[in-house]
């Protein structure tokens, strides 16, 4: 489909940001870890609530009736997220997981384009995520790839 992002790992190709994070989620809580449920919730909340709410807001569409809307309303969806982030420093507390890779990148991008308000809680979370050494390495690799494509 020519989708970005996409990951090729041997014979396996995975697209869709949450699917890539789940696939690479070696830091995901184990099945017997009490954080497993919240981890899965936040991985799925991205595509089932955050993205639909963001699209509706950016297109200036009214949300569907609460009985049929997957996210209720934009403010409630965002408050649910920011309430969780406020417990931080990461989505699952002290432990950084693939869910933070997903959300840190998404919130960084959506605040840059003014699709999500840059509240102090959101800004602090983004800063914690993007300051990690692996995020710097990923940004450098992205920049090198973009430069190579333009050449």
C-alpha positions, 0 to 999 in steps of 0.5 A: 500500500506504500504506507509510512511508517512500515517495518520490514523484519525479514519476510515480515512487513508490518504497517500502521504505527500501533502495529509496529509498536506492538510487534516491537514491544519487547518492553511490553509487560508480560502476561502476568504483569498487572500493567499488561491490561493498561499497556494494551488499553493505551496501545489500542486507545490511540487508534480507536479513540485518539485518531478518530477524535483528532480527525473529526476535530481537524475536519470540523465535524461534530462527534457522533452521538455518544451511544455510537461514538468510539471516543465520546467527545474530543475533550473527554478523550483528551482528558482521559489521556492527560489524566494518565500522563499526569501520573507519569513519568510514562503511560505506565508510571515509571516504566517506559514501554512501546506505548510511550514510543507510539504516544510520544511520537504522536503527541509530538507531531500533533502538537507541532501542527496544533491539532492537540493543545500543548498543555504543560502535562503533554509538553513535559511528557513529549520532552521526556520521550524525545530526550531518550537516546534511542529517540535521538538515534531514530531521528538521526536515521529518519533525517539520513533517510530523508536526505538520501531520498531527496538526493 
